[in-house]
Every structure is written in structure tokens, then in C-alpha cells.
Amino acid sequence: MARTISVLKWENKQDVDNAVHDIFAEMSERGGLTKDTERAMQHSLLVADPDLTNYFLRTVMEQVPDAMHYFEERGGGA
């Protein structure tokens, strides 16, 4: 089943939690992220508030550590 990941600016921790849930689901289903998902998450990281960026990276590390390599290159956080 195809999933649609929308590009958005995270406004709160719930938005971040939803993004991490999507990452977890895609990693479980496909064993990795599609280029579309990777680009959407990278965009969200670039435009997010630094506190939400840090929260995202911590949450991914805790819940989906295998996905961290998609986000380490750009760095992140404040």
C-alpha cells in the first residue's frame, strides 16, 4: 500500500511524533526510506524550530536508530 508523506513544518512535538511514526512504519515495511520520504524529512529538519529538530533526532535515535544515517549527514539541532 502506497503511503503519502507530506512536507510540512513541525509546529509541535505531536507533529514530530507523527513523522517518527511514519519513518518507523516505512522502515518496517521497506527496510529503508524512499527518496520522497527522505527529502520530506530533510526539508522538515531544515525549517523546524531547533528544539523540535533536537527532539526529532533524539526520538529517531531512541525509536528507529537504523534510520539515523538518513539524518546524520546534514547534522541538526542547535
LUMLOTI-455887 format. One record per atom (N, C-alpha, C, CB): residue number from 1; residue in three letters; atom name; x, y, z. Coordinates in nm, 3 decimals. Glycine has a CB too. Example, Ala and Ser with C-alpha at 12.3 -4.5 7.8 and 13.67 -1.06 7.14 Angstrom:
BEGIN
{1,ALA,N,{1.319,-0.569,0.780}}
{1,ALA,CA,{1.230,-0.450,0.780}}
{1,ALA,C,{1.320,-0.330,0.780}}
{1,ALA,CB,{1.131,-0.447,0.905}}
{2,SER,N,{1.285,-0.225,0.708}}
{2,SER,CA,{1.367,-0.106,0.714}}
{2,SER,C,{1.290,0.003,0.787}}
{2,SER,CB,{1.408,-0.060,0.572}}
# end
This chain:
BEGIN
{1,MET,N,{0.083,-0.116,0.000}}
{1,MET,CA,{0.000,0.000,0.000}}
{1,MET,C,{0.089,0.125,0.000}}
{1,MET,CB,{-0.095,-0.001,0.121}}
{2,ALA,N,{0.063,0.214,-0.093}}
{2,ALA,CA,{0.145,0.336,-0.104}}
{2,ALA,C,{0.110,0.433,0.007}}
{2,ALA,CB,{0.125,0.403,-0.241}}
{3,ARG,N,{0.212,0.498,0.058}}
{3,ARG,CA,{0.192,0.596,0.165}}
{3,ARG,C,{0.231,0.733,0.111}}
{3,ARG,CB,{0.276,0.559,0.292}}
{4,THR,N,{0.163,0.833,0.156}}
{4,THR,CA,{0.196,0.969,0.117}}
{4,THR,C,{0.253,1.041,0.238}}
{4,THR,CB,{0.070,1.043,0.061}}
{5,ILE,N,{0.371,1.093,0.222}}
{5,ILE,CA,{0.436,1.171,0.326}}
{5,ILE,C,{0.433,1.316,0.279}}
{5,ILE,CB,{0.585,1.120,0.355}}
{6,SER,N,{0.368,1.400,0.355}}
{6,SER,CA,{0.361,1.539,0.313}}
{6,SER,C,{0.475,1.618,0.377}}
{6,SER,CB,{0.224,1.601,0.352}}
{7,VAL,N,{0.521,1.715,0.303}}
{7,VAL,CA,{0.626,1.803,0.352}}
{7,VAL,C,{0.558,1.909,0.437}}
{7,VAL,CB,{0.708,1.868,0.234}}
{8,LEU,N,{0.609,1.926,0.557}}
{8,LEU,CA,{0.548,2.024,0.645}}
{8,LEU,C,{0.650,2.078,0.742}}
{8,LEU,CB,{0.432,1.963,0.720}}
{9,LYS,N,{0.610,2.186,0.805}}
{9,LYS,CA,{0.692,2.242,0.912}}
{9,LYS,C,{0.633,2.192,1.042}}
{9,LYS,CB,{0.697,2.399,0.906}}
{10,TRP,N,{0.716,2.126,1.122}}
{10,TRP,CA,{0.669,2.077,1.250}}
{10,TRP,C,{0.638,2.195,1.340}}
{10,TRP,CB,{0.773,1.984,1.315}}
{11,GLU,N,{0.517,2.195,1.395}}
{11,GLU,CA,{0.475,2.304,1.484}}
{11,GLU,C,{0.483,2.265,1.631}}
{11,GLU,CB,{0.335,2.346,1.449}}
{12,ASN,N,{0.485,2.134,1.659}}
{12,ASN,CA,{0.485,2.088,1.797}}
{12,ASN,C,{0.538,1.945,1.803}}
{12,ASN,CB,{0.342,2.095,1.857}}
{13,LYS,N,{0.551,1.893,1.923}}
{13,LYS,CA,{0.606,1.758,1.941}}
{13,LYS,C,{0.517,1.651,1.878}}
{13,LYS,CB,{0.626,1.728,2.089}}
{14,GLN,N,{0.386,1.675,1.874}}
{14,GLN,CA,{0.296,1.577,1.811}}
{14,GLN,C,{0.327,1.563,1.662}}
{14,GLN,CB,{0.149,1.619,1.831}}
{15,ASP,N,{0.358,1.674,1.595}}
{15,ASP,CA,{0.397,1.668,1.454}}
{15,ASP,C,{0.523,1.584,1.438}}
{15,ASP,CB,{0.420,1.810,1.397}}
{16,VAL,N,{0.618,1.603,1.527}}
{16,VAL,CA,{0.743,1.526,1.523}}
{16,VAL,C,{0.713,1.379,1.550}}
{16,VAL,CB,{0.845,1.581,1.625}}
{17,ASP,N,{0.631,1.351,1.650}}
{17,ASP,CA,{0.596,1.212,1.682}}
{17,ASP,C,{0.530,1.145,1.561}}
{17,ASP,CB,{0.503,1.206,1.804}}
{18,ASN,N,{0.445,1.218,1.490}}
{18,ASN,CA,{0.381,1.163,1.370}}
{18,ASN,C,{0.485,1.133,1.262}}
{18,ASN,CB,{0.275,1.261,1.316}}
{19,ALA,N,{0.582,1.222,1.246}}
{19,ALA,CA,{0.687,1.200,1.147}}
{19,ALA,C,{0.770,1.076,1.182}}
{19,ALA,CB,{0.778,1.324,1.136}}
{20,VAL,N,{0.805,1.062,1.309}}
{20,VAL,CA,{0.884,0.946,1.352}}
{20,VAL,C,{0.802,0.819,1.335}}
{20,VAL,CB,{0.929,0.962,1.500}}
{21,HIS,N,{0.673,0.826,1.361}}
{21,HIS,CA,{0.586,0.710,1.338}}
{21,HIS,C,{0.588,0.670,1.190}}
{21,HIS,CB,{0.440,0.740,1.384}}
{22,ASP,N,{0.581,0.769,1.101}}
{22,ASP,CA,{0.586,0.741,0.957}}
{22,ASP,C,{0.719,0.678,0.919}}
{22,ASP,CB,{0.563,0.869,0.876}}
{23,ILE,N,{0.828,0.728,0.976}}
{23,ILE,CA,{0.960,0.672,0.949}}
{23,ILE,C,{0.966,0.527,0.997}}
{23,ILE,CB,{1.071,0.756,1.018}}
{24,PHE,N,{0.918,0.503,1.117}}
{24,PHE,CA,{0.917,0.368,1.173}}
{24,PHE,C,{0.839,0.273,1.082}}
{24,PHE,CB,{0.857,0.368,1.314}}
{25,ALA,N,{0.721,0.316,1.038}}
{25,ALA,CA,{0.636,0.232,0.953}}
{25,ALA,C,{0.705,0.202,0.820}}
{25,ALA,CB,{0.501,0.300,0.927}}
{26,GLU,N,{0.765,0.304,0.759}}
{26,GLU,CA,{0.830,0.282,0.630}}
{26,GLU,C,{0.954,0.194,0.644}}
{26,GLU,CB,{0.868,0.416,0.566}}
{27,MET,N,{1.030,0.214,0.749}}
{27,MET,CA,{1.147,0.130,0.773}}
{27,MET,C,{1.104,-0.015,0.794}}
{27,MET,CB,{1.228,0.181,0.894}}
{28,SER,N,{0.994,-0.036,0.867}}
{28,SER,CA,{0.945,-0.171,0.893}}
{28,SER,C,{0.895,-0.237,0.766}}
{28,SER,CB,{0.833,-0.168,0.998}}
{29,GLU,N,{0.824,-0.162,0.683}}
{29,GLU,CA,{0.766,-0.216,0.561}}
{29,GLU,C,{0.869,-0.237,0.451}}
{29,GLU,CB,{0.656,-0.125,0.511}}
{30,ARG,N,{0.960,-0.142,0.435}}
{30,ARG,CA,{1.051,-0.142,0.320}}
{30,ARG,C,{1.196,-0.171,0.354}}
{30,ARG,CB,{1.043,-0.011,0.251}}
{31,GLY,N,{1.230,-0.161,0.481}}
{31,GLY,CA,{1.369,-0.178,0.520}}
{31,GLY,C,{1.452,-0.052,0.501}}
{31,GLY,CB,{1.429,-0.290,0.442}}
{32,GLY,N,{1.387,0.056,0.463}}
{32,GLY,CA,{1.455,0.183,0.441}}
{32,GLY,C,{1.353,0.289,0.405}}
{32,GLY,CB,{1.562,0.172,0.331}}
{33,LEU,N,{1.401,0.410,0.385}}
{33,LEU,CA,{1.313,0.520,0.347}}
{33,LEU,C,{1.318,0.542,0.197}}
{33,LEU,CB,{1.350,0.648,0.422}}
{34,THR,N,{1.205,0.578,0.139}}
{34,THR,CA,{1.204,0.617,0.000}}
{34,THR,C,{1.272,0.752,-0.014}}
{34,THR,CB,{1.059,0.621,-0.057}}
{35,LYS,N,{1.313,0.786,-0.131}}
{35,LYS,CA,{1.376,0.917,-0.155}}
{35,LYS,C,{1.277,1.028,-0.122}}
{35,LYS,CB,{1.424,0.929,-0.301}}
{36,ASP,N,{1.148,1.009,-0.155}}
{36,ASP,CA,{1.049,1.111,-0.125}}
{36,ASP,C,{1.038,1.136,0.025}}
{36,ASP,CB,{0.913,1.070,-0.180}}
{37,THR,N,{1.034,1.030,0.102}}
{37,THR,CA,{1.025,1.045,0.247}}
{37,THR,C,{1.151,1.110,0.301}}
{37,THR,CB,{1.002,0.910,0.315}}
{38,GLU,N,{1.265,1.065,0.254}}
{38,GLU,CA,{1.392,1.123,0.300}}
{38,GLU,C,{1.395,1.272,0.271}}
{38,GLU,CB,{1.511,1.052,0.233}}
{39,ARG,N,{1.358,1.312,0.150}}
{39,ARG,CA,{1.357,1.455,0.115}}
{39,ARG,C,{1.258,1.534,0.201}}
{39,ARG,CB,{1.322,1.472,-0.033}}
{40,ALA,N,{1.140,1.476,0.223}}
{40,ALA,CA,{1.039,1.546,0.305}}
{40,ALA,C,{1.091,1.566,0.447}}
{40,ALA,CB,{0.907,1.466,0.308}}
{41,MET,N,{1.152,1.464,0.504}}
{41,MET,CA,{1.202,1.475,0.642}}
{41,MET,C,{1.320,1.572,0.648}}
{41,MET,CB,{1.244,1.337,0.696}}
{42,GLN,N,{1.407,1.569,0.548}}
{42,GLN,CA,{1.520,1.662,0.545}}
{42,GLN,C,{1.470,1.806,0.537}}
{42,GLN,CB,{1.614,1.632,0.425}}
{43,HIS,N,{1.367,1.828,0.455}}
{43,HIS,CA,{1.310,1.963,0.446}}
{43,HIS,C,{1.253,2.005,0.581}}
{43,HIS,CB,{1.200,1.968,0.337}}
{44,SER,N,{1.178,1.917,0.643}}
{44,SER,CA,{1.120,1.949,0.774}}
{44,SER,C,{1.229,1.980,0.876}}
{44,SER,CB,{1.032,1.833,0.823}}
{45,LEU,N,{1.339,1.905,0.871}}
{45,LEU,CA,{1.452,1.933,0.961}}
{45,LEU,C,{1.509,2.072,0.937}}
{45,LEU,CB,{1.561,1.827,0.943}}
{46,LEU,N,{1.520,2.111,0.812}}
{46,LEU,CA,{1.580,2.240,0.779}}
{46,LEU,C,{1.495,2.358,0.824}}
{46,LEU,CB,{1.603,2.250,0.631}}
{47,VAL,N,{1.364,2.342,0.823}}
{47,VAL,CA,{1.276,2.456,0.854}}
{47,VAL,C,{1.222,2.453,0.996}}
{47,VAL,CB,{1.162,2.460,0.757}}
{48,ALA,N,{1.250,2.348,1.070}}
{48,ALA,CA,{1.195,2.332,1.204}}
{48,ALA,C,{1.265,2.420,1.306}}
{48,ALA,CB,{1.203,2.187,1.248}}
{49,ASP,N,{1.193,2.449,1.411}}
{49,ASP,CA,{1.249,2.514,1.528}}
{49,ASP,C,{1.362,2.425,1.582}}
{49,ASP,CB,{1.139,2.540,1.638}}
{50,PRO,N,{1.474,2.481,1.627}}
{50,PRO,CA,{1.585,2.399,1.675}}
{50,PRO,C,{1.547,2.301,1.787}}
{50,PRO,CB,{1.695,2.489,1.725}}
{51,ASP,N,{1.456,2.340,1.875}}
{51,ASP,CA,{1.414,2.248,1.981}}
{51,ASP,C,{1.342,2.127,1.924}}
{51,ASP,CB,{1.323,2.321,2.082}}
{52,LEU,N,{1.259,2.149,1.822}}
{52,LEU,CA,{1.189,2.037,1.758}}
{52,LEU,C,{1.285,1.951,1.676}}
{52,LEU,CB,{1.075,2.089,1.668}}
{53,THR,N,{1.385,2.015,1.617}}
{53,THR,CA,{1.487,1.939,1.544}}
{53,THR,C,{1.560,1.846,1.640}}
{53,THR,CB,{1.588,2.035,1.475}}
{54,ASN,N,{1.600,1.898,1.754}}
{54,ASN,CA,{1.668,1.814,1.853}}
{54,ASN,C,{1.577,1.703,1.903}}
{54,ASN,CB,{1.715,1.899,1.971}}
{55,TYR,N,{1.451,1.736,1.927}}
{55,TYR,CA,{1.354,1.636,1.971}}
{55,TYR,C,{1.339,1.526,1.865}}
{55,TYR,CB,{1.217,1.701,2.000}}
{56,PHE,N,{1.330,1.566,1.739}}
{56,PHE,CA,{1.320,1.470,1.629}}
{56,PHE,C,{1.440,1.375,1.629}}
{56,PHE,CB,{1.310,1.543,1.493}}
{57,LEU,N,{1.559,1.431,1.633}}
{57,LEU,CA,{1.680,1.347,1.628}}
{57,LEU,C,{1.690,1.254,1.748}}
{57,LEU,CB,{1.805,1.435,1.621}}
{58,ARG,N,{1.657,1.303,1.867}}
{58,ARG,CA,{1.657,1.217,1.987}}
{58,ARG,C,{1.554,1.105,1.974}}
{58,ARG,CB,{1.629,1.300,2.114}}
{59,THR,N,{1.436,1.139,1.924}}
{59,THR,CA,{1.328,1.041,1.914}}
{59,THR,C,{1.360,0.936,1.809}}
{59,THR,CB,{1.197,1.109,1.880}}
{60,VAL,N,{1.416,0.978,1.696}}
{60,VAL,CA,{1.457,0.880,1.595}}
{60,VAL,C,{1.564,0.788,1.653}}
{60,VAL,CB,{1.510,0.951,1.467}}
{61,MET,N,{1.661,0.844,1.724}}
{61,MET,CA,{1.767,0.763,1.783}}
{61,MET,C,{1.711,0.660,1.879}}
{61,MET,CB,{1.869,0.853,1.855}}
{62,GLU,N,{1.611,0.699,1.957}}
{62,GLU,CA,{1.551,0.608,2.055}}
{62,GLU,C,{1.459,0.504,1.990}}
{62,GLU,CB,{1.474,0.688,2.158}}
{63,GLN,N,{1.380,0.546,1.891}}
{63,GLN,CA,{1.275,0.459,1.839}}
{63,GLN,C,{1.309,0.390,1.708}}
{63,GLN,CB,{1.151,0.538,1.821}}
{64,VAL,N,{1.392,0.453,1.625}}
{64,VAL,CA,{1.426,0.395,1.495}}
{64,VAL,C,{1.574,0.421,1.466}}
{64,VAL,CB,{1.336,0.455,1.382}}
{65,PRO,N,{1.663,0.367,1.548}}
{65,PRO,CA,{1.805,0.400,1.532}}
{65,PRO,C,{1.861,0.363,1.395}}
{65,PRO,CB,{1.886,0.330,1.638}}
{66,ASP,N,{1.804,0.265,1.330}}
{66,ASP,CA,{1.851,0.227,1.196}}
{66,ASP,C,{1.827,0.337,1.092}}
{66,ASP,CB,{1.783,0.099,1.151}}
{67,ALA,N,{1.741,0.432,1.123}}
{67,ALA,CA,{1.712,0.541,1.030}}
{67,ALA,C,{1.803,0.662,1.049}}
{67,ALA,CB,{1.567,0.583,1.045}}
{68,MET,N,{1.885,0.662,1.154}}
{68,MET,CA,{1.966,0.780,1.184}}
{68,MET,C,{2.060,0.819,1.070}}
{68,MET,CB,{2.048,0.755,1.308}}
{69,HIS,N,{2.107,0.722,0.994}}
{69,HIS,CA,{2.202,0.757,0.888}}
{69,HIS,C,{2.140,0.848,0.782}}
{69,HIS,CB,{2.255,0.630,0.822}}
{70,TYR,N,{2.007,0.851,0.773}}
{70,TYR,CA,{1.941,0.941,0.678}}
{70,TYR,C,{1.951,1.087,0.723}}
{70,TYR,CB,{1.795,0.901,0.662}}
{71,PHE,N,{1.979,1.110,0.850}}
{71,PHE,CA,{1.973,1.244,0.905}}
{71,PHE,C,{2.106,1.294,0.962}}
{71,PHE,CB,{1.871,1.249,1.012}}
{72,GLU,N,{2.207,1.209,0.970}}
{72,GLU,CA,{2.333,1.247,1.029}}
{72,GLU,C,{2.417,1.335,0.939}}
{72,GLU,CB,{2.410,1.126,1.067}}
{73,GLU,N,{2.410,1.317,0.808}}
{73,GLU,CA,{2.494,1.392,0.717}}
{73,GLU,C,{2.475,1.542,0.730}}
{73,GLU,CB,{2.466,1.349,0.575}}
{74,ARG,N,{2.351,1.584,0.738}}
{74,ARG,CA,{2.322,1.727,0.747}}
{74,ARG,C,{2.347,1.782,0.885}}
{74,ARG,CB,{2.179,1.754,0.707}}
{75,GLY,N,{2.364,1.695,0.981}}
{75,GLY,CA,{2.373,1.743,1.117}}
{75,GLY,C,{2.235,1.789,1.159}}
{75,GLY,CB,{2.477,1.857,1.131}}
{76,GLY,N,{2.228,1.862,1.260}}
{76,GLY,CA,{2.098,1.910,1.302}}
{76,GLY,C,{2.104,1.954,1.446}}
{76,GLY,CB,{1.991,1.803,1.283}}
{77,GLY,N,{2.003,2.019,1.484}}
{77,GLY,CA,{1.996,2.064,1.620}}
{77,GLY,C,{2.071,2.195,1.639}}
{77,GLY,CB,{2.049,1.960,1.713}}
{78,ALA,N,{2.057,2.243,1.756}}
{78,ALA,CA,{2.121,2.372,1.787}}
{78,ALA,C,{2.245,2.348,1.871}}
{78,ALA,CB,{2.023,2.468,1.860}}
# end
